[in-house]
Amino acid sequence: MAEKKTTESVTENKTVTQTSFIINQRIQKERAQLARSKPTYIHDIIIQNDNQKQWDILISPPRPPYNGGIFRLRLTFPSDYPFKPPHLRFVTPIYHPNIDEKGQMCLAILQYDNWKPGTNIES
């Protein structure tokens, strides 16, 4: 019985490791794609402590009323990305009708019911 539990544990760990690897590959691919397309409003994407699942993004909107401002957003990928949407929030305080007082964005595409695994960050 103990041998069966050990085998199941090893198989489980291997599956978790493979899944993490696939998720990290997808995240790296999306970051590279974003770097290639280089939207003008994105100043920088910061990944601290080699945590690929959390990005700080510095943006500067080109049009009023936010032009001239630089805003920090935090994008956090769940452990089951891309099957669940990333979490995006403004770290820099901002007054906007689609952003609540905690900086969380009210975008339909980021809602679990509307998110599709084929959707990418640039969308």
N, CA, C and O atoms as CSV, one atom per row, in Angstrom:
chain,resi,resn,atom,element,x,y,z
A,1,MET,N,N,0.816,-1.190,0.000
A,1,MET,CA,C,0.000,0.000,0.000
A,1,MET,C,C,0.866,1.264,0.000
A,1,MET,O,O,0.563,2.216,-0.719
A,2,ALA,N,N,1.934,1.283,0.793
A,2,ALA,CA,C,2.827,2.438,0.852
A,2,ALA,C,C,3.503,2.660,-0.487
A,2,ALA,O,O,3.734,3.804,-0.877
A,3,GLU,N,N,3.826,1.584,-1.201
A,3,GLU,CA,C,4.480,1.698,-2.503
A,3,GLU,C,C,3.546,2.372,-3.504
A,3,GLU,O,O,3.997,3.183,-4.312
A,4,LYS,N,N,2.263,2.053,-3.465
A,4,LYS,CA,C,1.284,2.655,-4.363
A,4,LYS,C,C,1.170,4.155,-4.100
A,4,LYS,O,O,1.116,4.946,-5.042
A,5,LYS,N,N,1.132,4.552,-2.817
A,5,LYS,CA,C,1.055,5.970,-2.471
A,5,LYS,C,C,2.286,6.714,-2.968
A,5,LYS,O,O,2.171,7.831,-3.470
A,6,THR,N,N,3.464,6.108,-2.835
A,6,THR,CA,C,4.701,6.732,-3.301
A,6,THR,C,C,4.657,6.921,-4.808
A,6,THR,O,O,5.023,7.987,-5.304
A,7,THR,N,N,4.220,5.919,-5.539
A,7,THR,CA,C,4.121,6.007,-6.995
A,7,THR,C,C,3.138,7.093,-7.403
A,7,THR,O,O,3.415,7.870,-8.317
A,8,GLU,N,N,1.985,7.154,-6.729
A,8,GLU,CA,C,1.002,8.190,-7.024
A,8,GLU,C,C,1.570,9.570,-6.740
A,8,GLU,O,O,1.336,10.506,-7.506
A,9,SER,N,N,2.308,9.708,-5.657
A,9,SER,CA,C,2.910,10.984,-5.285
A,9,SER,C,C,3.928,11.434,-6.323
A,9,SER,O,O,3.949,12.607,-6.698
A,10,VAL,N,N,4.767,10.527,-6.789
A,10,VAL,CA,C,5.771,10.850,-7.809
A,10,VAL,C,C,5.080,11.259,-9.099
A,10,VAL,O,O,5.480,12.236,-9.733
A,11,THR,N,N,4.047,10.525,-9.496
A,11,THR,CA,C,3.298,10.851,-10.709
A,11,THR,C,C,2.635,12.215,-10.580
A,11,THR,O,O,2.662,13.009,-11.520
A,12,GLU,N,N,2.038,12.494,-9.421
A,12,GLU,CA,C,1.410,13.784,-9.172
A,12,GLU,C,C,2.424,14.917,-9.268
A,12,GLU,O,O,2.160,15.931,-9.912
A,13,ASN,N,N,3.583,14.752,-8.630
A,13,ASN,CA,C,4.629,15.774,-8.663
A,13,ASN,C,C,5.122,16.006,-10.080
A,13,ASN,O,O,5.363,17.148,-10.472
A,14,LYS,N,N,5.275,14.943,-10.851
A,14,LYS,CA,C,5.733,15.058,-12.235
A,14,LYS,C,C,4.710,15.832,-13.065
A,14,LYS,O,O,5.082,16.679,-13.877
A,15,THR,N,N,3.426,15.546,-12.864
A,15,THR,CA,C,2.368,16.239,-13.589
A,15,THR,C,C,2.345,17.717,-13.227
A,15,THR,O,O,2.206,18.564,-14.109
A,16,VAL,N,N,2.478,18.039,-11.949
A,16,VAL,CA,C,2.499,19.436,-11.502
A,16,VAL,C,C,3.689,20.163,-12.115
A,16,VAL,O,O,3.550,21.296,-12.575
A,17,THR,N,N,4.855,19.526,-12.127
A,17,THR,CA,C,6.054,20.130,-12.703
A,17,THR,C,C,5.872,20.373,-14.194
A,17,THR,O,O,6.230,21.442,-14.688
A,18,GLN,N,N,5.325,19.410,-14.917
A,18,GLN,CA,C,5.096,19.567,-16.353
A,18,GLN,C,C,4.097,20.692,-16.619
A,18,GLN,O,O,4.289,21.494,-17.533
A,19,THR,N,N,3.046,20.746,-15.829
A,19,THR,CA,C,2.045,21.792,-15.991
A,19,THR,C,C,2.659,23.164,-15.734
A,19,THR,O,O,2.410,24.099,-16.495
A,20,SER,N,N,3.452,23.300,-14.683
A,20,SER,CA,C,4.120,24.574,-14.381
A,20,SER,C,C,5.037,24.984,-15.521
A,20,SER,O,O,5.095,26.158,-15.885
A,21,PHE,N,N,5.748,24.025,-16.079
A,21,PHE,CA,C,6.651,24.297,-17.196
A,21,PHE,C,C,5.865,24.819,-18.399
A,21,PHE,O,O,6.275,25.791,-19.033
A,22,ILE,N,N,4.748,24.184,-18.711
A,22,ILE,CA,C,3.922,24.598,-19.849
A,22,ILE,C,C,3.352,25.991,-19.616
A,22,ILE,O,O,3.345,26.821,-20.525
A,23,ILE,N,N,2.876,26.250,-18.405
A,23,ILE,CA,C,2.337,27.572,-18.078
A,23,ILE,C,C,3.423,28.633,-18.204
A,23,ILE,O,O,3.185,29.690,-18.789
A,24,ASN,N,N,4.614,28.368,-17.663
A,24,ASN,CA,C,5.714,29.331,-17.758
A,24,ASN,C,C,6.116,29.573,-19.203
A,24,ASN,O,O,6.439,30.703,-19.569
A,25,GLN,N,N,6.101,28.537,-20.030
A,25,GLN,CA,C,6.413,28.716,-21.455
A,25,GLN,C,C,5.395,29.641,-22.108
A,25,GLN,O,O,5.765,30.526,-22.880
A,26,ARG,N,N,4.135,29.446,-21.808
A,26,ARG,CA,C,3.074,30.279,-22.385
A,26,ARG,C,C,3.257,31.731,-21.950
A,26,ARG,O,O,3.130,32.646,-22.763
A,27,ILE,N,N,3.552,31.938,-20.676
A,27,ILE,CA,C,3.739,33.297,-20.161
A,27,ILE,C,C,4.945,33.958,-20.827
A,27,ILE,O,O,4.867,35.125,-21.211
A,28,GLN,N,N,6.051,33.240,-20.969
A,28,GLN,CA,C,7.242,33.785,-21.630
A,28,GLN,C,C,6.949,34.120,-23.089
A,28,GLN,O,O,7.400,35.148,-23.595
A,29,LYS,N,N,6.200,33.262,-23.758
A,29,LYS,CA,C,5.834,33.494,-25.156
A,29,LYS,C,C,5.000,34.774,-25.279
A,29,LYS,O,O,5.206,35.570,-26.195
A,30,GLU,N,N,4.070,34.961,-24.362
A,30,GLU,CA,C,3.233,36.158,-24.400
A,30,GLU,C,C,4.039,37.422,-24.115
A,30,GLU,O,O,3.794,38.471,-24.712
A,31,ARG,N,N,4.997,37.316,-23.202
A,31,ARG,CA,C,5.849,38.484,-22.918
A,31,ARG,C,C,6.687,38.837,-24.139
A,31,ARG,O,O,6.838,40.014,-24.469
A,32,ALA,N,N,7.234,37.828,-24.811
A,32,ALA,CA,C,8.029,38.059,-26.022
A,32,ALA,C,C,7.163,38.678,-27.119
A,32,ALA,O,O,7.609,39.582,-27.826
A,33,GLN,N,N,5.944,38.203,-27.261
A,33,GLN,CA,C,5.025,38.743,-28.263
A,33,GLN,C,C,4.708,40.206,-27.964
A,33,GLN,O,O,4.657,41.033,-28.874
A,34,LEU,N,N,4.499,40.519,-26.706
A,34,LEU,CA,C,4.222,41.894,-26.303
A,34,LEU,C,C,5.436,42.786,-26.560
A,34,LEU,O,O,5.287,43.931,-26.988
A,35,ALA,N,N,6.627,42.268,-26.301
A,35,ALA,CA,C,7.860,43.031,-26.547
A,35,ALA,C,C,8.039,43.295,-28.047
A,35,ALA,O,O,8.497,44.369,-28.436
A,36,ARG,N,N,7.683,42.326,-28.879
A,36,ARG,CA,C,7.801,42.502,-30.336
A,36,ARG,C,C,6.823,43.547,-30.853
A,36,ARG,O,O,7.186,44.384,-31.679
A,37,SER,N,N,5.593,43.504,-30.374
A,37,SER,CA,C,4.582,44.444,-30.865
A,37,SER,C,C,4.773,45.833,-30.252
A,37,SER,O,O,4.369,46.838,-30.837
A,38,LYS,N,N,5.388,45.879,-29.080
A,38,LYS,CA,C,5.755,47.108,-28.361
A,38,LYS,C,C,4.726,48.234,-28.508
A,38,LYS,O,O,4.986,49.232,-29.180
A,39,PRO,N,N,3.565,48.072,-27.880
A,39,PRO,CA,C,2.599,49.175,-27.897
A,39,PRO,C,C,3.238,50.445,-27.328
A,39,PRO,O,O,3.973,50.386,-26.342
A,40,THR,N,N,2.961,51.572,-27.943
A,40,THR,CA,C,3.623,52.823,-27.560
A,40,THR,C,C,3.317,53.248,-26.129
A,40,THR,O,O,4.119,53.949,-25.512
A,41,TYR,N,N,2.196,52.846,-25.604
A,41,TYR,CA,C,1.823,53.260,-24.248
A,41,TYR,C,C,2.507,52.437,-23.160
A,41,TYR,O,O,2.452,52.812,-21.988
A,42,ILE,N,N,3.150,51.323,-23.518
A,42,ILE,CA,C,3.852,50.516,-22.518
A,42,ILE,C,C,5.305,50.971,-22.436
A,42,ILE,O,O,6.043,50.906,-23.419
A,43,HIS,N,N,5.707,51.430,-21.258
A,43,HIS,CA,C,7.083,51.868,-21.043
A,43,HIS,C,C,7.989,50.725,-20.628
A,43,HIS,O,O,9.132,50.635,-21.076
A,44,ASP,N,N,7.480,49.858,-19.776
A,44,ASP,CA,C,8.337,48.792,-19.257
A,44,ASP,C,C,7.485,47.677,-18.665
A,44,ASP,O,O,6.374,47.901,-18.185
A,45,ILE,N,N,8.041,46.467,-18.713
A,45,ILE,CA,C,7.448,45.319,-18.033
A,45,ILE,C,C,8.503,44.831,-17.057
A,45,ILE,O,O,9.601,44.445,-17.458
A,46,ILE,N,N,8.170,44.847,-15.783
A,46,ILE,CA,C,9.128,44.503,-14.736
A,46,ILE,C,C,8.726,43.167,-14.111
A,46,ILE,O,O,7.592,42.986,-13.667
A,47,ILE,N,N,9.679,42.242,-14.087
A,47,ILE,CA,C,9.462,40.960,-13.422
A,47,ILE,C,C,10.493,40.875,-12.312
A,47,ILE,O,O,11.692,40.783,-12.576
A,48,GLN,N,N,10.025,40.907,-11.067
A,48,GLN,CA,C,10.937,40.903,-9.931
A,48,GLN,C,C,11.144,39.497,-9.393
A,48,GLN,O,O,10.231,38.671,-9.396
A,49,ASN,N,N,12.342,39.248,-8.940
A,49,ASN,CA,C,12.699,37.976,-8.301
A,49,ASN,C,C,12.400,36.764,-9.176
A,49,ASN,O,O,12.057,35.697,-8.666
A,50,ASP,N,N,12.528,36.924,-10.474
A,50,ASP,CA,C,12.301,35.828,-11.421
A,50,ASP,C,C,10.932,35.182,-11.265
A,50,ASP,O,O,10.772,34.001,-11.574
A,51,ASN,N,N,9.958,35.921,-10.799
A,51,ASN,CA,C,8.596,35.404,-10.686
A,51,ASN,C,C,7.869,35.711,-11.990
A,51,ASN,O,O,7.304,36.793,-12.152
A,52,GLN,N,N,7.885,34.761,-12.916
A,52,GLN,CA,C,7.265,34.955,-14.221
A,52,GLN,C,C,5.758,35.169,-14.132
A,52,GLN,O,O,5.141,35.651,-15.082
A,53,LYS,N,N,5.168,34.814,-13.002
A,53,LYS,CA,C,3.716,34.893,-12.880
A,53,LYS,C,C,3.223,36.229,-12.336
A,53,LYS,O,O,2.025,36.403,-12.113
A,54,GLN,N,N,4.137,37.175,-12.122
A,54,GLN,CA,C,3.723,38.505,-11.681
A,54,GLN,C,C,4.522,39.549,-12.439
A,54,GLN,O,O,5.750,39.591,-12.361
A,55,TRP,N,N,3.815,40.386,-13.168
A,55,TRP,CA,C,4.445,41.463,-13.925
A,55,TRP,C,C,3.963,42.795,-13.373
A,55,TRP,O,O,2.794,42.946,-13.019
A,56,ASP,N,N,4.867,43.751,-13.304
A,56,ASP,CA,C,4.483,45.138,-13.082
A,56,ASP,C,C,4.679,45.827,-14.423
A,56,ASP,O,O,5.758,45.759,-15.013
A,57,ILE,N,N,3.644,46.481,-14.896
A,57,ILE,CA,C,3.677,47.113,-16.212
A,57,ILE,C,C,3.522,48.613,-16.019
A,57,ILE,O,O,2.585,49.069,-15.364
A,58,LEU,N,N,4.445,49.377,-16.594
A,58,LEU,CA,C,4.363,50.837,-16.545
A,58,LEU,C,C,3.770,51.318,-17.860
A,58,LEU,O,O,4.309,51.051,-18.934
A,59,ILE,N,N,2.648,52.033,-17.762
A,59,ILE,CA,C,2.003,52.548,-18.970
A,59,ILE,C,C,1.882,54.065,-18.892
A,59,ILE,O,O,1.846,54.654,-17.812
A,60,SER,N,N,1.822,54.674,-20.070
A,60,SER,CA,C,1.613,56.109,-20.181
A,60,SER,C,C,0.602,56.332,-21.307
A,60,SER,O,O,0.966,56.309,-22.482
A,61,PRO,N,N,-0.655,56.545,-20.951
A,61,PRO,CA,C,-1.678,56.729,-21.981
A,61,PRO,C,C,-1.374,57.943,-22.860
A,61,PRO,O,O,-0.956,58.985,-22.356
A,62,PRO,N,N,-1.585,57.811,-24.177
A,62,PRO,CA,C,-1.243,58.894,-25.094
A,62,PRO,C,C,-2.290,60.006,-25.193
A,62,PRO,O,O,-1.984,61.093,-25.682
A,63,ARG,N,N,-3.525,59.750,-24.736
A,63,ARG,CA,C,-4.598,60.731,-24.918
A,63,ARG,C,C,-5.145,61.212,-23.573
A,63,ARG,O,O,-5.033,60.527,-22.556
A,64,PRO,N,N,-5.747,62.419,-23.596
A,64,PRO,CA,C,-6.370,62.940,-22.382
A,64,PRO,C,C,-7.480,62.011,-21.903
A,64,PRO,O,O,-8.051,61.301,-22.730
A,65,PRO,N,N,-7.801,61.976,-20.678
A,65,PRO,CA,C,-7.294,62.853,-19.628
A,65,PRO,C,C,-6.068,62.301,-18.904
A,65,PRO,O,O,-5.581,62.927,-17.963
A,66,TYR,N,N,-5.564,61.150,-19.322
A,66,TYR,CA,C,-4.473,60.510,-18.578
A,66,TYR,C,C,-3.102,60.690,-19.218
A,66,TYR,O,O,-2.098,60.232,-18.671
A,67,ASN,N,N,-3.050,61.359,-20.379
A,67,ASN,CA,C,-1.748,61.553,-21.024
A,67,ASN,C,C,-0.833,62.354,-20.107
A,67,ASN,O,O,-1.287,63.228,-19.369
A,68,GLY,N,N,0.439,62.050,-20.159
A,68,GLY,CA,C,1.415,62.699,-19.290
A,68,GLY,C,C,1.604,61.961,-17.971
A,68,GLY,O,O,2.588,62.192,-17.268
A,69,GLY,N,N,0.685,61.088,-17.633
A,69,GLY,CA,C,0.807,60.310,-16.402
A,69,GLY,C,C,1.460,58.963,-16.674
A,69,GLY,O,O,1.360,58.422,-17.775
A,70,ILE,N,N,2.121,58.434,-15.672
A,70,ILE,CA,C,2.689,57.087,-15.758
A,70,ILE,C,C,2.029,56.269,-14.659
A,70,ILE,O,O,2.017,56.660,-13.492
A,71,PHE,N,N,1.488,55.137,-15.050
A,71,PHE,CA,C,0.722,54.296,-14.132
A,71,PHE,C,C,1.329,52.906,-14.059
A,71,PHE,O,O,1.756,52.342,-15.066
A,72,ARG,N,N,1.358,52.368,-12.858
A,72,ARG,CA,C,1.859,51.003,-12.645
A,72,ARG,C,C,0.663,50.073,-12.479
A,72,ARG,O,O,-0.224,50.304,-11.657
A,73,LEU,N,N,0.668,49.013,-13.287
A,73,LEU,CA,C,-0.344,47.970,-13.182
A,73,LEU,C,C,0.343,46.694,-12.752
A,73,LEU,O,O,1.511,46.477,-13.074
A,74,ARG,N,N,-0.359,45.855,-12.036
A,74,ARG,CA,C,0.183,44.552,-11.640
A,74,ARG,C,C,-0.670,43.473,-12.300
A,74,ARG,O,O,-1.887,43.408,-12.122
A,75,LEU,N,N,0.012,42.635,-13.063
A,75,LEU,CA,C,-0.628,41.517,-13.752
A,75,LEU,C,C,-0.152,40.237,-13.084
A,75,LEU,O,O,1.046,39.955,-13.058
A,76,THR,N,N,-1.082,39.466,-12.547
A,76,THR,CA,C,-0.746,38.232,-11.841
A,76,THR,C,C,-1.442,37.063,-12.533
A,76,THR,O,O,-2.655,37.070,-12.741
A,77,PHE,N,N,-0.639,36.065,-12.881
A,77,PHE,CA,C,-1.167,34.886,-13.560
A,77,PHE,C,C,-1.509,33.807,-12.533
A,77,PHE,O,O,-0.693,33.511,-11.660
A,78,PRO,N,N,-2.704,33.215,-12.624
A,78,PRO,CA,C,-3.048,32.131,-11.703
A,78,PRO,C,C,-2.283,30.857,-12.056
A,78,PRO,O,O,-1.737,30.744,-13.154
A,79,SER,N,N,-2.244,29.921,-11.149
A,79,SER,CA,C,-1.497,28.676,-11.384
A,79,SER,C,C,-2.120,27.833,-12.487
A,79,SER,O,O,-1.463,26.937,-13.018
A,80,ASP,N,N,-3.370,28.098,-12.842
A,80,ASP,CA,C,-4.000,27.343,-13.922
A,80,ASP,C,C,-4.231,28.196,-15.175
A,80,ASP,O,O,-5.135,27.926,-15.966
A,81,TYR,N,N,-3.399,29.228,-15.341
A,81,TYR,CA,C,-3.409,30.017,-16.567
A,81,TYR,C,C,-2.962,29.107,-17.709
A,81,TYR,O,O,-2.065,28.294,-17.484
A,82,PRO,N,N,-3.500,29.183,-18.871
A,82,PRO,CA,C,-4.455,30.126,-19.442
A,82,PRO,C,C,-5.916,29.700,-19.329
A,82,PRO,O,O,-6.778,30.279,-19.990
A,83,PHE,N,N,-6.201,28.708,-18.511
A,83,PHE,CA,C,-7.585,28.256,-18.377
A,83,PHE,C,C,-8.406,29.182,-17.492
A,83,PHE,O,O,-9.636,29.169,-17.540
A,84,LYS,N,N,-7.728,29.979,-16.692
A,84,LYS,CA,C,-8.374,31.032,-15.909
A,84,LYS,C,C,-7.673,32.339,-16.248
A,84,LYS,O,O,-6.479,32.341,-16.550
A,85,PRO,N,N,-8.401,33.453,-16.200
A,85,PRO,CA,C,-7.812,34.728,-16.602
A,85,PRO,C,C,-6.790,35.255,-15.600
A,85,PRO,O,O,-6.835,34.922,-14.416
A,86,PRO,N,N,-5.871,36.080,-16.092
A,86,PRO,CA,C,-4.951,36.739,-15.164
A,86,PRO,C,C,-5.713,37.806,-14.378
A,86,PRO,O,O,-6.808,38.221,-14.759
A,87,HIS,N,N,-5.116,38.228,-13.294
A,87,HIS,CA,C,-5.703,39.286,-12.467
A,87,HIS,C,C,-4.923,40.559,-12.766
A,87,HIS,O,O,-3.695,40.570,-12.677
A,88,LEU,N,N,-5.622,41.625,-13.118
A,88,LEU,CA,C,-4.983,42.892,-13.462
A,88,LEU,C,C,-5.546,43.981,-12.570
A,88,LEU,O,O,-6.760,44.132,-12.436
A,89,ARG,N,N,-4.636,44.741,-11.959
A,89,ARG,CA,C,-5.093,45.864,-11.134
A,89,ARG,C,C,-4.100,47.014,-11.232
A,89,ARG,O,O,-2.913,46.812,-11.485
A,90,PHE,N,N,-4.607,48.216,-11.029
A,90,PHE,CA,C,-3.767,49.401,-10.989
A,90,PHE,C,C,-3.147,49.504,-9.604
A,90,PHE,O,O,-3.853,49.465,-8.597
A,91,VAL,N,N,-1.839,49.633,-9.555
A,91,VAL,CA,C,-1.136,49.880,-8.299
A,91,VAL,C,C,-1.160,51.384,-8.038
A,91,VAL,O,O,-1.366,51.823,-6.907
A,92,THR,N,N,-0.950,52.160,-9.086
A,92,THR,CA,C,-1.031,53.613,-8.998
A,92,THR,C,C,-2.504,54.002,-8.869
A,92,THR,O,O,-3.324,53.569,-9.679
A,93,PRO,N,N,-2.852,54.808,-7.867
A,93,PRO,CA,C,-4.251,55.232,-7.738
A,93,PRO,C,C,-4.703,56.003,-8.988
A,93,PRO,O,O,-3.962,56.820,-9.533
A,94,ILE,N,N,-5.918,55.725,-9.420
A,94,ILE,CA,C,-6.457,56.375,-10.614
A,94,ILE,C,C,-7.971,56.469,-10.465
A,94,ILE,O,O,-8.605,55.584,-9.891
A,95,TYR,N,N,-8.533,57.535,-10.979
A,95,TYR,CA,C,-9.986,57.670,-10.998
A,95,TYR,C,C,-10.457,57.349,-12.407
A,95,TYR,O,O,-10.141,58.071,-13.353
A,96,HIS,N,N,-11.208,56.271,-12.544
A,96,HIS,CA,C,-11.683,55.824,-13.851
A,96,HIS,C,C,-12.965,55.024,-13.625
A,96,HIS,O,O,-13.055,54.284,-12.645
A,97,PRO,N,N,-13.958,55.154,-14.508
A,97,PRO,CA,C,-15.226,54.446,-14.289
A,97,PRO,C,C,-15.123,52.917,-14.321
A,97,PRO,O,O,-15.990,52.238,-13.771
A,98,ASN,N,N,-14.088,52.365,-14.950
A,98,ASN,CA,C,-13.935,50.907,-15.024
A,98,ASN,C,C,-12.930,50.352,-14.022
A,98,ASN,O,O,-12.540,49.188,-14.108
A,99,ILE,N,N,-12.509,51.190,-13.067
A,99,ILE,CA,C,-11.521,50.761,-12.074
A,99,ILE,C,C,-12.067,51.089,-10.688
A,99,ILE,O,O,-12.435,52.229,-10.403
A,100,ASP,N,N,-12.115,50.068,-9.830
A,100,ASP,CA,C,-12.673,50.300,-8.496
A,100,ASP,C,C,-11.623,50.900,-7.558
A,100,ASP,O,O,-10.478,51.119,-7.954
A,101,GLU,N,N,-12.026,51.162,-6.307
A,101,GLU,CA,C,-11.135,51.822,-5.344
A,101,GLU,C,C,-9.925,50.976,-4.968
A,101,GLU,O,O,-8.955,51.504,-4.424
A,102,LYS,N,N,-9.961,49.676,-5.245
A,102,LYS,CA,C,-8.806,48.806,-4.979
A,102,LYS,C,C,-7.900,48.681,-6.201
A,102,LYS,O,O,-6.893,47.974,-6.164
A,103,GLY,N,N,-8.261,49.372,-7.286
A,103,GLY,CA,C,-7.449,49.327,-8.502
A,103,GLY,C,C,-7.804,48.191,-9.439
A,103,GLY,O,O,-7.139,47.987,-10.454
A,104,GLN,N,N,-8.851,47.450,-9.105
A,104,GLN,CA,C,-9.232,46.315,-9.941
A,104,GLN,C,C,-10.056,46.783,-11.134
A,104,GLN,O,O,-10.946,47.625,-11.013
A,105,MET,N,N,-9.730,46.208,-12.292
A,105,MET,CA,C,-10.395,46.596,-13.527
A,105,MET,C,C,-11.671,45.797,-13.732
A,105,MET,O,O,-11.715,44.589,-13.498
A,106,CYS,N,N,-12.695,46.490,-14.170
A,106,CYS,CA,C,-13.977,45.852,-14.463
A,106,CYS,C,C,-14.074,45.662,-15.976
A,106,CYS,O,O,-14.813,46.377,-16.654
A,107,LEU,N,N,-13.332,44.707,-16.491
A,107,LEU,CA,C,-13.351,44.402,-17.921
A,107,LEU,C,C,-13.950,43.020,-18.122
A,107,LEU,O,O,-13.558,42.062,-17.456
A,108,ALA,N,N,-14.898,42.922,-19.037
A,108,ALA,CA,C,-15.569,41.644,-19.276
A,108,ALA,C,C,-14.588,40.547,-19.671
A,108,ALA,O,O,-14.747,39.401,-19.250
A,109,ILE,N,N,-13.582,40.877,-20.468
A,109,ILE,CA,C,-12.640,39.857,-20.943
A,109,ILE,C,C,-11.851,39.219,-19.800
A,109,ILE,O,O,-11.376,38.091,-19.933
A,110,LEU,N,N,-11.706,39.925,-18.683
A,110,LEU,CA,C,-10.958,39.392,-17.546
A,110,LEU,C,C,-11.836,38.605,-16.573
A,110,LEU,O,O,-11.348,38.101,-15.561
A,111,GLN,N,N,-13.106,38.503,-16.873
A,111,GLN,CA,C,-14.017,37.727,-16.032
A,111,GLN,C,C,-13.921,36.256,-16.412
A,111,GLN,O,O,-13.757,35.918,-17.585
A,112,TYR,N,N,-14.023,35.400,-15.430
A,112,TYR,CA,C,-13.882,33.957,-15.644
A,112,TYR,C,C,-14.811,33.439,-16.743
A,112,TYR,O,O,-14.395,32.637,-17.579
A,113,ASP,N,N,-16.065,33.894,-16.745
A,113,ASP,CA,C,-17.044,33.407,-17.724
A,113,ASP,C,C,-16.726,33.823,-19.156
A,113,ASP,O,O,-17.136,33.146,-20.098
A,114,ASN,N,N,-16.005,34.919,-19.333
A,114,ASN,CA,C,-15.709,35.433,-20.671
A,114,ASN,C,C,-14.316,35.074,-21.167
A,114,ASN,O,O,-14.025,35.226,-22.354
A,115,TRP,N,N,-13.467,34.609,-20.291
A,115,TRP,CA,C,-12.079,34.300,-20.648
A,115,TRP,C,C,-12.007,32.991,-21.427
A,115,TRP,O,O,-12.673,32.016,-21.081
A,116,LYS,N,N,-11.200,32.977,-22.474
A,116,LYS,CA,C,-10.952,31.767,-23.266
A,116,LYS,C,C,-9.458,31.470,-23.220
A,116,LYS,O,O,-8.655,32.403,-23.263
A,117,PRO,N,N,-9.060,30.204,-23.133
A,117,PRO,CA,C,-7.630,29.861,-23.084
A,117,PRO,C,C,-6.828,30.400,-24.270
A,117,PRO,O,O,-5.618,30.601,-24.160
A,118,GLY,N,N,-7.493,30.633,-25.397
A,118,GLY,CA,C,-6.797,31.173,-26.567
A,118,GLY,C,C,-6.591,32.677,-26.511
A,118,GLY,O,O,-5.873,33.234,-27.341
A,119,THR,N,N,-7.211,33.338,-25.547
A,119,THR,CA,C,-7.045,34.780,-25.387
A,119,THR,C,C,-5.635,35.051,-24.882
A,119,THR,O,O,-5.115,34.315,-24.044
A,120,ASN,N,N,-5.022,36.112,-25.398
A,120,ASN,CA,C,-3.677,36.430,-24.915
A,120,ASN,C,C,-3.676,37.779,-24.207
A,120,ASN,O,O,-4.669,38.506,-24.222
A,121,ILE,N,N,-2.568,38.092,-23.599
A,121,ILE,CA,C,-2.438,39.315,-22.800
A,121,ILE,C,C,-2.640,40.562,-23.646
A,121,ILE,O,O,-3.233,41.538,-23.187
A,122,GLU,N,N,-2.157,40.533,-24.860
A,122,GLU,CA,C,-2.274,41.707,-25.715
A,122,GLU,C,C,-3.730,42.036,-26.036
A,122,GLU,O,O,-4.055,43.184,-26.341
A,123,SER,N,N,-4.599,41.044,-25.968
A,123,SER,CA,C,-6.028,41.272,-26.244
A,123,SER,C,C,-6.593,42.260,-25.246
A,123,SER,O,O,-7.778,42.588,-25.304
